[in-house]
C-alpha cells in the first residue's frame, strides 16, 4: 500500500518533454485564476460556445465538437457505447491500441483484432481484408492514430478511406497524443468520431477531452437502445444546441485556459502548427538516427512523440535523473513491454526545434555521446 504523503509545493519547476502533459503558456495558466461563476450562467454560455466554435474553426471541420471534463479515456468508452452494438474491429500495434480493444471487451463487445508487432504500423490493406471477410458484421473499426508507446503514426487517412467503402461500419480514431500537432482532414476521410486530450498537442492543462462527431455517428446513436450517459453524443450535442453549455458541471477554470490557448492556436493556424511539429519531429529523428535508432517502422514515425531504440545501452533511468537534476528537463522512459529498451521524447505543443535541441544536447552531455 502506498504511504500517504503531503504535497508541500516546494518543488523545482521542470521543462516537460513528455508524451504529455507538456509545457503550458504562462498566460494560459493565469487564465484559470479567475473568480468562479455559475455553470448555468450566460457567462458560461459565452465561454463554452467560444471554445467549441474555435475548436471547429481550428480543426477545419463542420462536424460537431464536444468538450468534456474528463481524460481522453472517457471517449474510448463513450464512442464504443455510442457506436458499437455487438462487434468491433480494433487494430493493435502498441499499448494504447491494445487498451482500446480491452476497453471495448470490458464493455461487453465482441472484439476482433488485427495485431501487429510493437513498432509496426497498421496497414490499410489488412483492414480491408478483415472487413471483406466479416460479411458486414463490424459496427465500428477502432484505430489509434498516434501510438504513444512506440512512436508510430498510423495512416488513418488511408484506413478511413477503406472503412468508408463499408457504409454500415463506423470509424473511431483515438488521436489523443497528436491532434492539434498533426494535421488531419477529418471529413475527407470519413472519420465518425476522433478524440484527444488537452494536455498533449493542444498544450493545455490536463482534465478536458475533445471529441469531433460526424452527423452519421450522431444518427447512429439515436438508433441504439443504449449509449453512454456522460459521453453520449445526443445528450451533449442536444444540450449544446438548446443551452450552449455542457449537460454536466464542467471544470470552468480549465475551460478558461482552453479559451486562452485556443486563441493562440488560431493565431498560429492549423497548417503552420502542423509544419512546426513536423520540423521538430524531423530534427528529433535525425538526432536519434545519429546517436541511437528509431523504434518505429520506417515511414510511419509519429509527428509528436519519438520513440528511440536504446542501441547504445545507456542506463535510461540514470540518464533521465541526471538530465532532470542538472538541466531541469524531463523526458520519458520507454513504455510497457519496451520500457527497458527505449526512451521517448515528446515534441508537441509549444516546443520548437531550439527547445528540443536543448534537450538533446543535455542528453548527449549526460550520456557522454
N, C-alpha and C positions, 0 to 999 in steps of 0.2 A: 504494500500500500504506500502511495506517495505521501511523504510527510507534508503537513501544512506549512506554508511559508508566507512571509509578509512582503508585499510589494512596497519597496521603500522609495522609489523614484530616483534613487541615487545610482544611475546607470549612464555609461558613456554612449552617446549617440553614434551609430554606425551607419555608413553608407551601404545600402542594400543592393546586391547584385543577385538576388534570389529569383527563382521562377515565380515569385510572388510570396508575400507582399513586396512591393517595390517602392522607390522613392516617391514622396508626395510633396508637391509645391507648398511653400510656407503659407501662401495666401489661401490655398485650399484647406489647409489645417485650420487656419484662423477663421475661415468661413463657418466652421462648426460652433464657434464660441459666440453664439447669438442668443438673446433671450428666447425662452421657449414660447411656442404658440400652439393653439389648438389644431389638431389634425383634421377637424371638420370646419375650419375657418376658410374665408375667401383667400387669405394669405397662403394657406396650404394648397388651394386650387391653383393659384398663380405659380407656386413653386413646382408642383407635380406636373402640371401641363407644360411648363417650361422645359423640364428635364426630359419628358417624354418626346416632345416635338423636336428638341435639339438633338436628341439621340437619333431620331429618324432622319433628320437632316444630315447629321454627320455620317451615318451609315449608308446614305443614299438609298433609302428604302421607303416605299409607301406601305409596307406591311405594318401591322400593329406592334407596339412595344409595351412590354410590362417591365416595370422596375420594382422589384420585390425586396423587402427586408429579409434577407436570407443569404446563405452562401450559394454558390452555383450548384452545389449538390441538390438543392431543393428542386431544380429543374430537371435533374436526372429523374427524380421521382415523378414530378408533375407531367413532363412530356410523355413518359411511359404510361401513366394512368390515363392521360387525356387522349392518347392516340392508339394505344395498343389494347385490343380486346383479348387476344389469346397468344398470337405468335409474333415473335420479333427476331430479326437477324441482326447480330452485332459483330462487327469486325474488330478483333482484338490484336494489338501489337505492342502492348506495354501495360503497366499497372493500372492506369486510369481507364483505358478502354476495357480492361478486364473487370474493373469495378463497375463500369456502366452495365455490362452484362449481368453482374452479380446483383445490382440493384433491381433490374427487371425480374430476375429469378426470385428474389426475395418478395417482390410484389405479386408473385404467383403467375408470372407469364412464362410461357414455354419459349426458351431462347435457344436458337441455333447460332453457332459461332463460326466465323471464318478466322482461324487462328494463324498468326504469323509469329515467327521468332522475334524476340525483342530486338529492336534496331531496324527491322524491316518495315516497309510501308504497305498499306492496304492497296491492292491493285483493282482498278475498276472492272477489269475482265473477270476477276474472281467473284465480285459482287453480281455481275451479270449472270454468270454461270449458276450461282446459288439461287437467284431469283427465277431463272428459266426452269430450273429443276423443281421449284417449290410448288408449281401449279397454283400460283397466286395466293398462297396461304399466309404470307407475311403481312401483318398490319403495318409494320414500320421497319426501316433499316436505321440502325444507330452507328454513328462513326464519330470518333474523336478527331477533330481537325488537327490539333497540335498535341501530340503525345508527350506530356511534360516529363515523364520518366526517362524517355530515350532520346528526346530531341528530334523526333520525327514529325514532319509536316505531311499529313496525308492529303492526297489530291481530291479534296471534297468536291471541287467543281466538276471534275470528270465523273466522279461517283454519283453526284447529283443528277448529271445528265443521263446516266444509266437508269437510276431509280425513276426518273421522270417518264421513262418508257413503260412503267408499270403503274398505271393511274390509281390502283387500289392500295398502293403501298406508299406510306409517308416517310419523309426523310428527316431524321433528327440529328443535329450536329452539336456536339459539345465543342465550343470554341473558347473554353474558359481561360486558357493561357495564351490566347493570341488575338482575339477580336479587339480591334482598336489599334493593333500594331501590325496587322497583316490584312491587306485589303481583300474583300471578297464581295462579289456581286450576288447578293442573296437571292433576289428574284430570278435572275438569269439562269440559275442552276437548280431551281425547283426545291429550295430548302424550305421545309414546312415549319421547322422550329430550330432556332440557333440561339445558344445562350452563353453567357460569360459571367465572370465575377469582377467587381470593380477594382479589386486590389492587384490586378495583373496589368495588362497593357493599357487599361484606362487610367492607371496611376492615381487611384483614389484610395482612401482607407478601406479596409475590409468591411463587409457587412451588408452589401447590396448585391443583388444579382439582376441580370438583364436578359430578357428573352424576346426575340423577334418572332412573331407568329403570322403565318400566312392565312389568308381567308379560308382556304380549304382545310387547314388544321382546325380553325375555329369551328367550321361547319361539321367537321368530323366529331369533335367533342359533343356537339349538340345531339348527334345520333346515338351516343353511347348512354347506357343506363347508369354508369358510374364514371367518375372522374376525380381528379384532385380537388380538394376543397380549398386549401390555401393557395395553391398554384393553378387553379382552374382557369382556362382561357376565358370562358364565358363569364365567370364570376368577376375576374379582374377587368376585362375589357368592357363589359356592360356597365360596371360601376364607373369606370373612367368616362364612358360615353355620357352617362347621366350626371355625374358629380365632378368629374375632373380630378378625382382623388383615388387613393388606394382603399380597398374594401376593409382592410385590417390596419391597425395602428402602425404607421411607418416609423423608421428611425429618422426623425426630422433632421438632426444635425448632420447625418450622413448625406441626406438629400441636399442640404445646403452646400456641402462640399462638392457634391456631384454637379450642382448648377455651376459653381465656380470653375471646376475643371473642364466641364463640357464646353464652356465658353472659350477656354484656351485651346481645346481640341478643334473647335470650329474655326478658330482663327488660323491655326496651322493648316487645317484641311486634311481630309482622309488620305488623299493620294500622297501629299507631302509627308504625312506621318508614316505612311507605308514605306516611302522611299528612305526616310531616316532609319527606320527599323531594318530595312534591307542593308543599308550601309553598315550598321552595327553588326549585323549577322555576318556580312562578308568579311569584315575585319576580324571578328572572333574566330571564324572558321579558318582563315589564313593563319592566324596565330596558333590555333590548335594543331593544324597540319604541320607547321614548322617545328613544334615542340612536343606534340603527342600524336593523337589521331582522333578522328571523329567516330562516334559510335553509330550515328545514324547512317542509313543506306545512302549511298551517293546519289545526289539529285533530289533527295527528299528531306533535306535538312530544315529544321524549324527556323523561322524568322525572328523568334523571340526568346528561345532557350537553346543554348548549345550544350549538348551532352558530349563530354570529352573522354575518350578512352585513355586510361592512365598507363600508357605504354612505357613510361619511364619508371614506373614503380615507386613514385613518391608516396610518402605517408600523407594521404589526403587529410585526415583528421588533424595531424600536427601542422600541416601547411595552412589549413583553414584557420586554426587557432592563432598561428603566428601572424598571418595576414591581418586577422582581426585585432590582435594586440598591438602590432607595430603601425598599421595604417588605418585602422578603424573601418575596414572594408569587410563585408560579409558575402561570401559566395556559398554555393551549395554542394554538399556531398552527392554521391550517386543515390539512386532510389531503388528500394525493393531488392529484387534479385541481383541487381548490378551495383549495389551500394559500394562494394569494396573495389570495383574495377573502373569506376568512372567518377567524374565530378561534373557539376553543371554551373553554367554562368547564365543568369537572366539578363538579357539586354533588351529591356522593354520600358515602356512608359516615357519618362522624361530624360532618360540617359541619352548620350550621344557617343560618337566614336572616341572623342577625347576622354570622356569619363570611363569608358570601357578600357581604353589603353592604360589609364592609371591603375586599374585593377590588374591587368595582365603584367604590367611592369612590376607590380608588387608581388605577384605570384612568382615571376622569374627571380626576383631578388631573394625571396624566402626559400624557394626550392633550389636555388643555385643553378638555374638553367642557362 
